[in-house]
Amino acid sequence: MQIKRVASVKDALSQYMMMIATVLVIIFFTIATGGKLLYPQNVNNLIAQNAYVFVIAAGMLLCILTGGNIDLSVGSIVCLVGAIGATMMVKQSLPIWLAIVVMLLAGLAIGVLQGYLIAYIKVPPFICTLAGMLMWRGLSNVVLEGLTISPMPESFLNLFNSYVPDLIPQTAGLNETAVLIGIFLSVSLIIYKFREREQRSKKGYENVSLTKELVTDIILVALILFFMIELAQYKGIPVIIAYCEAKRPDLRSKTVAFRF
């Protein structure tokens, strides 16, 4: 019994090590900053400043899941695509929608090129993306001519720096819409987890213990509600989160890893 308990603790630590490390880092900097790290305004600013990381992470996740590899060139590709878009919108005064289409096509073309080299020419992914990292970064410097392009059009910035509007503004200083979305997500999570548990039982699959399931669900619900209340106390939910969440159903239903 004691050996099984030790093995269970080791499995839990192995499975949730990154989450535990993240929580410890947050606790450390919360104490070091006197609680300023978790101020609602700071949480919102961190999301806005790192929005591009969420988008890159979504693509990198698929890269890691499907082949066990990592793309070293994503940062340089983002730099090049952003340089092309900024040049079109600021220097050439072209329509924003046209710049966005060109940026998407440029990123797609680079992905197809590197994917072809890896899948058909059999260039190792590490070598291919390492070369891409250097090449695309150099091309971005050529496009930018070594200078910073600013200011970006306000209408373009509002696409990603704005917030989901509060549909029921009843309380000053609190975005009720964000709170209700947090409650909805929490209830949906609980229903989904228990429906999944029921379906696994019907198919004869083994389930984790009910106690472990409840503890995990309570922690997840607490994190969701805490996070959404933090956002609600400032301006609400940044639209970049809505954009990322909109892609989750596709990932969940159209990829093997998310289905199973």
Contacts in CASP RR format, 6 or more apart in sequence:
PFRMAT RR
TARGET T0000
AUTHOR 0000-0000-0000
METHOD contacts of the structure
MODEL  1
MQIKRVASVKDALSQYMMMIATVLVIIFFTIATGGKLLYPQNVNNLIAQN
AYVFVIAAGMLLCILTGGNIDLSVGSIVCLVGAIGATMMVKQSLPIWLAI
VVMLLAGLAIGVLQGYLIAYIKVPPFICTLAGMLMWRGLSNVVLEGLTIS
PMPESFLNLFNSYVPDLIPQTAGLNETAVLIGIFLSVSLIIYKFREREQR
SKKGYENVSLTKELVTDIILVALILFFMIELAQYKGIPVIIAYCEAKRPD
LRSKTVAFRF
13 20 0 8 1.000
26 37 0 8 1.000
26 38 0 8 1.000
29 37 0 8 1.000
30 37 0 8 1.000
30 38 0 8 1.000
36 42 0 8 1.000
38 230 0 8 1.000
40 230 0 8 1.000
40 231 0 8 1.000
40 232 0 8 1.000
40 233 0 8 1.000
40 234 0 8 1.000
41 234 0 8 1.000
43 227 0 8 1.000
43 230 0 8 1.000
43 231 0 8 1.000
43 234 0 8 1.000
44 231 0 8 1.000
44 234 0 8 1.000
44 235 0 8 1.000
44 236 0 8 1.000
44 238 0 8 1.000
47 238 0 8 1.000
47 240 0 8 1.000
47 241 0 8 1.000
48 161 0 8 1.000
48 238 0 8 1.000
48 240 0 8 1.000
51 160 0 8 1.000
51 238 0 8 1.000
51 240 0 8 1.000
52 78 0 8 1.000
54 240 0 8 1.000
54 241 0 8 1.000
54 244 0 8 1.000
55 243 0 8 1.000
55 244 0 8 1.000
56 74 0 8 1.000
56 75 0 8 1.000
56 78 0 8 1.000
58 244 0 8 1.000
58 247 0 8 1.000
58 251 0 8 1.000
59 74 0 8 1.000
60 70 0 8 1.000
60 71 0 8 1.000
60 74 0 8 1.000
61 251 0 8 1.000
62 251 0 8 1.000
62 255 0 8 1.000
63 69 0 8 1.000
63 70 0 8 1.000
63 71 0 8 1.000
64 70 0 8 1.000
65 255 0 8 1.000
65 257 0 8 1.000
69 125 0 8 1.000
69 126 0 8 1.000
70 125 0 8 1.000
70 126 0 8 1.000
70 129 0 8 1.000
71 114 0 8 1.000
71 125 0 8 1.000
71 129 0 8 1.000
72 126 0 8 1.000
72 129 0 8 1.000
72 130 0 8 1.000
72 132 0 8 1.000
72 133 0 8 1.000
73 110 0 8 1.000
73 114 0 8 1.000
73 129 0 8 1.000
73 130 0 8 1.000
73 132 0 8 1.000
73 133 0 8 1.000
73 136 0 8 1.000
75 133 0 8 1.000
76 132 0 8 1.000
76 133 0 8 1.000
76 134 0 8 1.000
76 135 0 8 1.000
76 136 0 8 1.000
76 137 0 8 1.000
76 138 0 8 1.000
76 140 0 8 1.000
77 107 0 8 1.000
77 110 0 8 1.000
77 111 0 8 1.000
77 136 0 8 1.000
79 136 0 8 1.000
79 137 0 8 1.000
79 140 0 8 1.000
80 106 0 8 1.000
80 110 0 8 1.000
80 136 0 8 1.000
80 137 0 8 1.000
80 139 0 8 1.000
80 140 0 8 1.000
80 143 0 8 1.000
81 103 0 8 1.000
81 106 0 8 1.000
81 107 0 8 1.000
81 110 0 8 1.000
82 103 0 8 1.000
82 140 0 8 1.000
83 140 0 8 1.000
83 143 0 8 1.000
83 144 0 8 1.000
83 149 0 8 1.000
84 99 0 8 1.000
84 102 0 8 1.000
84 103 0 8 1.000
84 106 0 8 1.000
84 143 0 8 1.000
85 99 0 8 1.000
85 100 0 8 1.000
85 102 0 8 1.000
85 103 0 8 1.000
86 144 0 8 1.000
86 149 0 8 1.000
86 152 0 8 1.000
87 143 0 8 1.000
87 144 0 8 1.000
87 149 0 8 1.000
88 94 0 8 1.000
88 98 0 8 1.000
88 99 0 8 1.000
88 102 0 8 1.000
89 96 0 8 1.000
89 99 0 8 1.000
89 152 0 8 1.000
89 153 0 8 1.000
89 156 0 8 1.000
90 149 0 8 1.000
90 150 0 8 1.000
90 151 0 8 1.000
90 152 0 8 1.000
90 153 0 8 1.000
91 149 0 8 1.000
96 153 0 8 1.000
96 155 0 8 1.000
96 156 0 8 1.000
99 156 0 8 1.000
110 136 0 8 1.000
114 128 0 8 1.000
114 129 0 8 1.000
114 132 0 8 1.000
115 128 0 8 1.000
117 123 0 8 1.000
117 128 0 8 1.000
118 124 0 8 1.000
118 125 0 8 1.000
118 128 0 8 1.000
159 239 0 8 1.000
160 239 0 8 1.000
160 240 0 8 1.000
160 243 0 8 1.000
161 238 0 8 1.000
162 238 0 8 1.000
162 239 0 8 1.000
163 175 0 8 1.000
163 235 0 8 1.000
163 236 0 8 1.000
163 237 0 8 1.000
163 238 0 8 1.000
163 239 0 8 1.000
164 177 0 8 1.000
164 178 0 8 1.000
164 181 0 8 1.000
164 236 0 8 1.000
164 237 0 8 1.000
164 238 0 8 1.000
164 239 0 8 1.000
164 242 0 8 1.000
165 177 0 8 1.000
166 175 0 8 1.000
166 176 0 8 1.000
166 177 0 8 1.000
166 178 0 8 1.000
166 236 0 8 1.000
167 176 0 8 1.000
167 177 0 8 1.000
168 176 0 8 1.000
168 177 0 8 1.000
168 180 0 8 1.000
169 175 0 8 1.000
169 176 0 8 1.000
170 176 0 8 1.000
173 233 0 8 1.000
174 232 0 8 1.000
174 233 0 8 1.000
175 231 0 8 1.000
175 232 0 8 1.000
175 233 0 8 1.000
175 234 0 8 1.000
175 235 0 8 1.000
175 236 0 8 1.000
175 237 0 8 1.000
176 232 0 8 1.000
177 232 0 8 1.000
177 236 0 8 1.000
177 237 0 8 1.000
178 228 0 8 1.000
178 229 0 8 1.000
178 231 0 8 1.000
178 232 0 8 1.000
178 236 0 8 1.000
178 237 0 8 1.000
179 228 0 8 1.000
179 229 0 8 1.000
179 232 0 8 1.000
181 228 0 8 1.000
181 237 0 8 1.000
182 224 0 8 1.000
182 225 0 8 1.000
182 228 0 8 1.000
183 225 0 8 1.000
185 224 0 8 1.000
185 228 0 8 1.000
186 221 0 8 1.000
186 224 0 8 1.000
186 225 0 8 1.000
189 217 0 8 1.000
189 220 0 8 1.000
189 221 0 8 1.000
189 224 0 8 1.000
190 217 0 8 1.000
190 221 0 8 1.000
193 213 0 8 1.000
193 217 0 8 1.000
197 207 0 8 1.000
197 213 0 8 1.000
200 206 0 8 1.000
200 207 0 8 1.000
201 207 0 8 1.000
207 213 0 8 1.000
228 237 0 8 1.000
231 237 0 8 1.000
231 238 0 8 1.000
251 258 0 8 1.000
252 258 0 8 1.000
252 259 0 8 1.000
253 259 0 8 1.000
END
